[in-house]
Amino acid sequence: MTIYSYEKSPKSSQWLLPLFEEMVQRELHERTQAIQDIPDLHVIRENIEQDDEQYQCIVDKSFCYLSQVTTEGHTSVACAEHWKSLPEGKKVMKVRFTDEDLKAMLARVRQRANVVTAEANAERVKVLLISEQANPCEANLVYLHLSTASD
């Protein structure tokens, strides 16, 4: 999330895209699973900075930065996978960003990453045009090489 917030260059977004996609897909899946599995789960949006300990799952010590499950009246935190280890009581899922927010962020990373792809395609066309002028027969070979290089 830090890289997303501060680094907005197309090349960084292209590097970030597969990681961000995986993070968003995993987070949305875990939220959906928790909502299905936890009876009467109350989901709230809470974007308050806390100490690192308040983000760590009590079981696996993973950071529950995007979402965490707690029990009302207790300070223990668990990831969606380990919610059963929390004390008895009403469960609350605190989300830092809504599902829609995460999807919108992912769309912005994709959009920025596509700038690099568009620039690369423009460069391929430029090379192809130069090659056609020099030798039309070689242009097909250059085009084939460029199209397979991007795969």
C-alpha positions in Angstrom: 0.0 0.0 0.0 2.9 2.3 0.7 4.3 1.9 -2.8 0.8 2.5 -4.3 0.5 5.7 -2.3 3.8 7.3 -3.2 5.1 5.8 -6.4 2.9 6.6 -9.4 5.2 6.2 -12.3 4.1 3.9 -15.1 7.1 1.6 -14.8 6.6 1.2 -11.0 2.9 0.5 -11.6 3.8 -2.2 -14.2 6.1 -3.8 -11.6 3.5 -3.4 -8.9 0.5 -4.6 -10.9 0.8 -8.4 -10.4 1.5 -8.0 -6.7 -1.4 -5.6 -6.2 -3.8 -7.8 -8.2 -2.9 -10.8 -6.0 -3.2 -8.8 -2.8 -6.7 -7.4 -3.8 -7.9 -10.8 -4.9 -6.8 -12.5 -1.7 -8.2 -9.8 0.5 -11.6 -9.8 -1.3 -11.7 -13.6 -1.1 -10.9 -13.6 2.6 -13.5 -11.0 3.4 -16.2 -12.9 1.5 -15.2 -16.1 3.3 -15.3 -14.4 6.7 -18.7 -12.9 6.0 -20.0 -16.4 5.1 -18.3 -18.1 8.0 -18.8 -15.7 10.9 -22.3 -15.5 12.3 -23.7 -12.0 12.5 -20.4 -10.4 11.5 -20.5 -6.7 11.7 -18.3 -5.0 9.1 -17.1 -1.4 9.7 -14.7 0.9 7.9 -12.0 2.1 10.2 -9.0 4.0 8.9 -7.3 4.9 12.1 -3.5 4.5 12.5 -2.7 2.1 15.4 0.4 0.5 16.9 1.8 -2.4 15.0 0.6 -4.8 17.8 -3.0 -3.8 17.0 -2.6 -5.1 13.4 -1.0 -8.5 14.2 -3.0 -11.7 14.2 -2.9 -13.4 17.6 -2.2 -16.7 15.9 0.3 -16.3 13.1 1.5 -12.7 13.8 0.7 -11.6 10.2 -0.2 -8.0 9.8 -3.9 -7.5 9.3 -3.5 -4.1 7.7 -6.4 -4.2 5.2 -8.8 -6.0 7.5 -8.9 -7.6 10.9 -11.5 -9.4 13.0 -12.0 -8.5 16.6 -14.4 -9.3 19.4 -16.5 -6.4 20.7 -15.0 -5.2 24.0 -11.6 -7.0 23.5 -8.3 -5.7 22.0 -7.3 -9.1 20.4 -7.0 -9.1 16.6 -7.1 -12.0 14.2 -6.9 -12.4 10.4 -10.0 -13.7 8.7 -8.5 -17.2 8.8 -8.0 -17.3 12.6 -11.1 -15.6 13.9 -12.1 -18.7 15.9 -9.1 -18.0 18.2 -10.6 -14.8 19.4 -12.6 -14.5 22.7 -16.3 -15.4 22.6 -18.6 -12.6 21.7 -19.9 -10.4 18.9 -17.3 -10.4 16.0 -16.5 -7.2 14.1 -14.5 -7.0 10.9 -12.6 -3.6 10.6 -11.7 -2.8 7.1 -9.3 0.0 6.2 -10.6 0.3 2.6 -14.0 -0.9 1.3 -14.1 -3.5 -1.4 -15.0 -0.7 -3.9 -11.9 1.3 -2.7 -9.6 -1.7 -3.3 -11.1 -2.3 -6.8 -10.7 1.4 -7.7 -7.1 1.3 -6.5 -6.4 -1.7 -8.6 -8.0 0.0 -11.6 -5.7 3.0 -11.1 -2.6 0.7 -11.0 -3.7 -1.1 -14.1 -4.3 2.3 -15.9 -0.8 3.6 -15.0 0.8 0.2 -15.9 -0.9 0.4 -19.3 0.9 3.6 -20.1 4.2 1.5 -20.3 2.5 -1.0 -22.6 1.2 1.7 -24.9 4.7 3.3 -25.0 6.2 -0.1 -25.8 3.7 -0.7 -28.6 4.4 2.7 -30.1 8.1 1.8 -30.1 7.4 -1.5 -31.9 5.4 0.3 -34.6 8.2 2.8 -35.0 10.8 0.0 -35.4 8.5 -1.8 -37.8 8.0 1.3 -40.0 11.7 1.9 -40.2 12.3 -1.7 -41.1 9.7 -1.6 -43.8 11.5 1.4 -45.4 14.9 -0.3 -45.3 13.8 -3.8 -46.5 10.2 -4.9 -46.8 11.2 -8.6 -46.5 13.0 -8.0 -43.3 10.1 -6.1 -41.9 8.1 -9.3 -41.4 11.0 -10.9 -39.5 11.3 -7.9 -37.3 7.5 -7.9 -36.7 7.6 -11.6 -35.8 10.5 -11.1 -33.4 8.8 -8.1 -31.7 5.5 -9.9 -31.4 7.1 -13.0 -29.8 9.3 -10.9 -27.6 6.3 -9.4 -25.9 4.7 -12.8 -25.1 
